[in-house]
Amino acid sequence: MVAKAKNKDVSSPTEAAPAPAKRLPIKTIRVESVSASIWSREHQTKDGTLTFYSVTFERSYKDRDGAYRYTKSFDVDDLGRLVTAAQEASEYLHNLTNPDSMLPGREGGHAA
C-alpha cells in the first residue's frame, strides 16, 4: 500500500518574529574565579507589579587548550570565595530592596 501525501496550506509569515532579548543579570559580583549573578523577574498581580530576585553562582576555569569554561561546581578551595560572593550578593539585594537602610560606603540602589 502506498501512502499518499496530503497537501496542507501552510502560510509562511512575511516577517520573521524577532528573537526575544537575552535576559541579563542586573549585577554580577566576582571574587576571583567565582561569580554571583543577580537576576530580577517581574510578576504582575491584581495589586501591581512584584519584583522577585534570585542569585546564581558559577566558577570559571581554563581548559587544557586555554579556553575559558564555566561550571556550577565548586572545589573545596573555592568555598571561601563562594561565601564571600554570596555575602556581597546578600548585601547588594538588601540595599536594593531597603534603600533607606543603606550603609555608608556600600554600593546599592537600583540598577541602571
Secondary structure, DSSP 8 states (H G I E B T S, - for coil): -------------SS----------SEEEEETTEEEEEEEEEEEETTEEEEEEEEEEEEEEE-TTS-EEEES---GGGHHHHHHHHHHHHHHHHHHH-GGG--TT---S---
